[in-house]
Amino acid sequence: MRGRRLGIALRELREAAGLTLEQVAEEVDLTKSTISRIETAQTPVRPAIVRVLLTLYGASTKDMDLLVQLAKEAKVQSWWQGYADLLNKPMLEWIAFESEATAISTFEPVIMPGLLQTAEYARGIMRAHPTLRSDAEIERRVEARMARQERLIGESPLELLAIFDETALVRPIGDDPAQVLAGQREHLLKMSRLPNITIQVLPVAVGYHPAVTSGIHVMEFADPADPPVVGLGTVAGVMVLDNPEEVRNCVAVMGNLRSLALSPADSRANIAAIS
């Protein structure tokens, strides 16, 4: 997130100065592709390079101080980097955005949203994965997923809208599906009572809808300079999208799903009615 914020600011200041990537590359003795990767947060940048770029762009002292500090903060490792040996780059990027988001709207077509899964439910999903994993690896992955859920409680908790297909409430998961699902449904009812969490069940009777084959996760941020991003869950792994048109399409689909789903009160009744 910090790298993305820094890259956006650097691009805007370069464009305001009327400079092309080629001109900047020539002035600071970097390649055009390096400047582009810095602006799109695809490569880390040293604070000293940021200072050189900002001097070339004629940035104010205030912008200089803020963005150099942002470059320093971007180098600090976050908790999820401790799982870099287990989680691939797209997943780490997903968690990075998730950790900075102030509001997330999520839809899952066949399972419970990750931010609302119990440890037992998450463990059951991971054990069913076709890639062979040791018990130790599975436990660390479960640990990482539970750590992500810390955003839902405490000071300034994340605003979460979670919509999932009705079939997820009864889809067998784990070695003892009845026990796992009973615990998961109890957890959903508990979390639904929190003021920052809205849970809606999408009835099977709705039939086909645009997200029937894909999970969607729209992440929004407090700073207006940080546009929303979308995470998509696929068979091949996760994808993070920040193209404005693609994000707008996903936001529209989420709005449609919310209108099709049961109300929060009816969703709680639906969950509670399953035995």
N, C-alpha and C positions, 0 to 999 in steps of 0.2 A: 504493500500500500504506500509506504513512504517513497519507495523508488518510483512508483507510478505517479504520485503527486508531484515529485521532483521533476520527472520527465515532462509532464504536462506544463509545468511552470516554465521550464527551460525552453520548450518549443514555443510557447506563447511569447516569451521575451525575445527569442530569436526572430520570430515573425514580425513582432512590433518594431524591431530594429531594422527590418527590411533585408535581412541576410538569408541567403540560401544555405543548404547543407554544405554545398561545395565551397562556398566562400568561408564558412566557419572552419571547415576541415583544413583549408589552406592556411588560415590565420593561426590556428592553435596546433598545427602539425599532428592532426589525427585524421583517420580516414573518414570518408562520408558515411560509411556503414557503421562505424563506431559511434558517431554523433547520433545517427538514427536509432541505434540500439539503446543509447542512453535516454533518448526522448521517449522511447516506448518501453522503458524499464526492463529491457532484455539483458542488460549487462550492468553490473555495479559501477559506480563512478566515485573516484576519490574526491574528498572535499576540496583539495587543491585545484583539481580540474574544474570543478564547479565554480570556484572563485575566478579562474581564468576566463571561463565562458561568460560569466556574469559581467566581468569587467569589459569584455568585448561588446556585450549587449547594452552597456550603459545602464545597468541596473542600479536602483537606488540603494542606499546604505541599508535601509530596512529590509529590502528583498534579499540583499547580499547576506545579511546576518541570518535571516529565516531559512534560506535555502541551503546555505553552508551547514547550518545546524541540522537540517533535514537529511543532508547527505551523511553526516556523522551518525545520526540515529538509524539510518537505513543499514548501517554496517553491524548494528547490535543484533545478536542472535535472539530469536524468540523461542518460546517453549517448544513449538512444534518442530524446530530444527533437530531436537533430540530424537525425532523419529524419522530422520532423513534416510536411514538405512532400510526402512520398511515402506515408507510412502514415496511414491514417485513425484516428480516435479509438479505436474498438474494438480495433484492432490494437496501438496504443500502450498501451492499458490491459492487454491480454493480456501484452505484454512486461514491463510493470511488475510484474504479479503473478508472472510467470515468473522475474523477476530476484530476487524475494524468497523464492521457494519453496525448501524444503529437499528436497522429493521430488515428482516428477511421474510419473504413470502415463498413458501416451498410447497411443491406438489409431488407426491409419489404415487405411481399407478399400481404398484403391486406389493410394496412393503411399507413399514412405518418410516417416517422421516428420521434421518440419523440423529437429529438433535432431540428427538423424543424417544429413542430406543432405550430400553433397559439393557443392563450389561448382559443378562441372559439371552435376550433377543439378539443383540449384536453378535454375541458369541456363536449363536446358532447359525446366523447368516454366514459368518466367516468360516465356520467349519464345513459349510456346504459348498464353499468355493472349490472349483475343480483343481486349482493350483494347490499342490501339497504344501501344507504349512505345519510347523511344529507347534505344540501346545504353547510354548514360550512366546513364539511370534504372535499367535492369536491373542494371547493375554495382553501383549504390548499394544496390539491394534485396538483391542477393547478399551484399554487404558487411555489411549489417545482420543477415542471417540467420547469417552466419559469426560475427558478434560475439555473438549469442545463445548460440552453442555454447561460448563461453569458460567458461560455468558448469559444464561437464562435466569440466573439468580444474583443476589448481591446488589451493590450500588449500580445505578444506571443500567439495569438489565436490558438485554436485547429484546426488541419487539418482534415477536414471532407469529406469523400467520401460517398454520400448517394445515394443508388439505391432503387427504389421502383417499384412495379408493376403498369402498366398503369391504371388498374382498380381503384387504389386508388385515382386517379384524379377525378373520377365521383361517387365514392361510397358515398351514402347519409350519412351525419353525422350531429347530432344536431337537434334542433327544427325547424330551418330554413335552411335546407341543401343547398339550392341555395346560400344563403348569406354566410354561413360558408365556402363552397367550393370555392366560388369566392375570399374570403379573404385569404384562404389558398393558392390558386394558385398565387395570387398576392405576397404573402409572399415568396413563393418558387422562383419566378422570381427575387425578391429583393435580397434574400440571395445568389442566384446563381451568382450574380455579385461580390461577395466578393472573393478576391484572394485565400482564404484558404478553400473555399467550392466548391466541385464538385458535381453536381446533374445529375444523369442519370436515364432515364425512361426505364423500361424493357417492351417491347411491348408484348401484349397478343399473337401475332402471333408466338412468340418464342415457345409457347407450354410448355410441361413439362420440368422442370429443377430440380436439386437436392434440392433446397431450396424452392420448391413450397409451402410447408406447414409450414415453420419455418422462423422466423426472425433471422438474424445473425448479430452480432456486434463484430468486431475484434478490440481490443484496444491495441495500441502499445505505448511504453514508451521511454523516452530519454535515460535513463540509460541502457546500455547493460546488466547489471546484472538483470534487470527486464524483463523476457520473456513476450511475448504477452499473453493476456487472451482473452477469447471469452465469450460473453453473448448471451444466447438463450432465446427468448420469447416463452413461452408455455401457454396453456390454464390454467395450474396449477400455473403459475407464471413465474418468471425468474430463470435461472440457470447460474452460472458462471463456466466456464471450464478453467483449466490451464494445463491439461495433454498434454504434447508436441505433441503426435500423434493426439489427437482430435483437437488441435489448428491447426496443419498443414492441416488436412482435411478441416477445415472450411476456412482457408486462401485460399486453392485451389478452393473451391466452390465460394468464393468471386471473385477470379480472373476470373473464368468462367463466372459469372454473369456480370462482368464488360465488358467482350468481347461480350456478347450477347446483352447488353443494348445499347440504342441509345447514340450517342456521346453527350457531354454536350451541344453543340450548337443545335443539333437536338432535344434534350430533352427540351430546352427552347422554341423552336418553337412548339413542341408538347403541352407543358403546355399553351402557349399563344393562341394556336388555339382553345382551348376549351372555349366555352361561356356559 
